[in-house]
């Protein structure tokens, strides 16, 4: 795990945290009322655009989470007739889906990006189908309460008067948030933190009742955060070197175009690197590149390091001769 710095904090809160904060201010604030038709347009526009982005950038993990969010929310709307239900099929669907949804976040976030080949999609789609049947069976017409496992109280109920979410679901949300946070600390990737903030938006949606205007808006915001994470991840791949985490050649070229004289460029090359790779292997060579990059990243004097080739680095110093 790398240390926290300004860049890490920015990548953690932007754009997911900012989007969720804006949604909360717009929905909870009294200075602006958003109509139900506007929420509906936002909801469908977000999910259509997000699914298209996930498909275009071959992000199967994001696509599966988006489909899960959409199916889960539409199921709760169906069983509750769009109203916040305290009993009956609406409440049963709320309690079961509140537990299953964060579990799905854990499962899909830990999977590999395997594209949309049929063989890769059979298991997750099969899981969603089984869960849908599971919810439909328990929330059948005439049912009054869900199985006790979905609403059991581990602790004193008075400690949880602030929420309508059952304690088993709260535990699942807590575990999912913890695991997603660990994944972000390990990998520092936009998709990992996007999943975390998306789950936070889903939690806010359940707090608001999951259905109706507020619930739809928070679930749509969860989808919007995932779409933004796909865009951020594509930017990261294009402008940053995955091995060293330094800005890549494209970022270097863009920085040069914006640079105004005077400025200085320091070119750094690792001598005999090919011989080193041939002798000790490419894995060891990658460790050397990461070590050199970590040293160059700490350059002083206002300089910024870039990896512009295999073993070639450049450092830009603005306002220097």
N, C-alpha and C positions, 0 to 999 in steps of 0.2 A: 504494500500500500504506500502510495506516495503521500507526501505531506500536504496539508491544506494550504493553499495560497490564494491570491486574489483571483487567479484564473479558475481554480477549482470551485471557489464560492460562486463565481459568475456562472459557470457551467451547471452548477447545481440548481440555482434559482431561475436561470433564464434558459428557455422561455416558459417552462412548465409552471414554476411557482408564480410567475408574473401573470400568466393566463388565468390560473385558478383564483388569484387575488382579484383580478379585474372582474371575473365572473361573480365572485362573492359580493363585491362592492355594488355591482349593477343589480344583482338579484335581491340583496338584503337592504340596500339603501332606499330611503324614502323619497329621494329627489328625482327618481326616474322609474316609471312603471313600464315594463315591457309586456306587450300584449301577447295573448296565447298564440295567434297566428304567426307573430314574429318568432316566437320560440319554436314553433313547429318548422318554420322555414330554416331557422338556424340548425335545428336538430337533423333534418334530412340532408341539408346541404353539407354539413360537417361529415356525416357518415358516408355519403356518396363520394365526396372529395377525398376523404381519408383512405377509403378502400381503394380508390384509383391510385393514390400515391403509393400505398403499400404494395399494390400489384406492379406498378411501374418500376419501383426500386427493388423488387423481389424480396420484400421483407415479410416472410411468412409468419414470423412471430407477431408482428404488429397486426397483420391481417387476422390472425386467429383471435387475438384479444379484441379487436374491433367487432368481429362476428359474435364473440361471446357477449360483449356489452350490448349489442343490438338485440340479440335473441333474449338475453336476460331481461332487459328493460321492456321489450314488447310483451314478454310473458307476464310480467307483473302488471302491466297496463291491462292485459286481457283478463286476468283473473280478478282484478280489482275494479274493472270498469272505469279505469282512469281516476279512481278516488283512493284516498288513504284509508285502508281498511284496518279495523281493530280486531275483527274476527272473520272466520270463514275462509274460503279459498284465497281471497286477496291477501290476508295476513299470513296464511300458510306459505304462499308463493314468496312473500317478502322474507320470511324467516329462513326458508330453505335456500333461496338464491343468495341471500346475504352471507351464508356460510360457504356456498359452492363457488361464488365469484372470486374471492381472494385466493381460494385454492387453485383455481384455473390460472390466475395471474402467476402463481408460483410455478405451476407446471409449464406454462408456455414461455415464461421468461427464461427458464433454465434450458429450453430446447435449443438446438442448433438451427441456423438459417439453412434450410434445405430446399428453398424454392417452392414451387407449386406443383411439383410432380405428383401424380396420383398416389404413388407408393408412399410419399412423405406425408400426404394429407389424410390418409385413411384413418389412422389412429386418432388424431385430434378431432376430426369430424365425427368419428364414431363415439368418442367421449362426449362431445356436445349433444349428440343424439340421445345417448343413454341418460344424460343428466336431464334433458328435456322430458323424456318419458318419466323419469324419477319425479320431477316436479309435478307433471300432469297427474300422476297417480295419487300423490298426496294432496294436491289441491283440487281434487275432483268435486263436482257439485254435491252439496250436502255435507261436506267435511267441515268440521268446526275448529279443530286444533291440529297442529302439526305434531309429529312424534317428539317425545320429550327431549331427544338428543339435540334438537334444534333450538330449544328454548330453556334448557336446564340452567339453573343459577348456581355457579360455582362459589360466588361470594354474595355478601349481603346486598339485596336488591336496592336498598336505599343509597348505596354508593354509585348506582348507575341510573339515577333518576334524570340525569342530564341527557340521556339518549334513549331512543326507541329501539335500538339495535340489540338483539339478544346477546347474552354473554358468549356463547360459542362462536357467533359470528365476529364479535369484537376480538376474541382470541385469534381467529383466523386472519383478520385484518392486521393485527399486531405482528403476527408471524410473517405475513407477506411483506409488510413494510420493512421489517428488520432484514429479511433476506434480500429484498431489492436494494436496500441501502448498502448492504455488504457487497452486492454485485457492482454497484456504482463505485464504491471505494476501491474495489479490486481492478475494475476495467476502465473507469472514467469515460464511459461511452454515452452519447446522448440518448440512445435507446433505453439504456438501463435507468437513467434518471427520469426519462419520459414515462416509463412504466410506473415508476414510483409516484410521480405527481398525478398520473392518470388514476391510479388507485386511490390517491387522496381525494380526487374529484368524485370518484364513485362513492367513497365514504361520506362525503358531504351530501351527495344525492340521497343516500339511504337516511342520513340524518334529517333530510327535508321530506322524507316519506317515500322517496323513490319514484312516485308517480305524480301526474299532474304537471303543472307549469314548472315548478322548481326542480322536481326530480328530472324531468326531461332536459332542462337546461344544464344541470350538472353532469348528466350522462353525456350530453353533446360536448361539453367542455372536456370531459375525459377523452373523447375521440379527437377533439381538436389538439389536445396536448400530444397525443400519439402522432398525429399528422406533422406537427411541428418538430417532433423528435426525429422523424424520418428525414425531413429537410435538413435539420442540423447534422444528422449523421452523414448525409450525402456531402454536405459542405466539408465536414471533417475529413472524409476520405479524399476529397479533391484537393484540399489545401494543407493537409497535415500528413506527415510521414508516419505511417502506422508503427513502424519498428522503433523509431527514436522519439516519437511524439513532438518532434520539431516541425515548424512550418516547412512545407515542401517547395519544390521548384516553382510551382504556379504562384504560391504566395510570395516567393522571392521576386518573381517577374512583376507581379502587381505592385509590390512595394517599390521596386525600381521606377516604375512608371509614375508613381506619386511623389517620388523623391525630388527635392529641389536642391540645387547646388548652394553651398558646398556639402558634399558628403563623401564618406570613405567606405570602401569595401575591402574586407580582409578575406582572403581565400585560404582555406585550410584543407589539406589533403593528407591522408594517412599513407605514408611511404610503404611500399612493398606489401600492400594489403592482400593482393592476390596470392602471393607466396604464403602469407600467414594463413589464408583460407585453405590453401592446398595442403598445408602442413598439419593444421590443428582442426580443420573442419569448419563448415559454415555456421554451425551453432555457436561455436566459440567466437567466430568472426562477428556474428550478430551481437554477442555480448560486448565485444570491443567497440562496435559502433554505438551501442547504447551508452557505454561508459564515456566515450569521447563526446557524444551529444550532451550528456548530463553536465560535463565540464563546460562546454561551450555555451549551454543555456544560462550559465551563471555569469556570463561576461558582464563587465561593468562599463561605465562610460557611455551609457545610453544605447549600446549596441544590441542587436537582436540576431540570433543565430538561425540559419536555415540549412536543411539538407537538400542539396541541389543535384546530387548524383549518388552513385554507389558508395564510395568512400570520400566524397567531396562535400565540403561544407562552405558556407559563406556567412560572413557577419557584416551587417549593415550598420554604419554609424552615421546618423543624420547630423547635420551641422558640424561636420568634422572635415579637416583637410589631411 
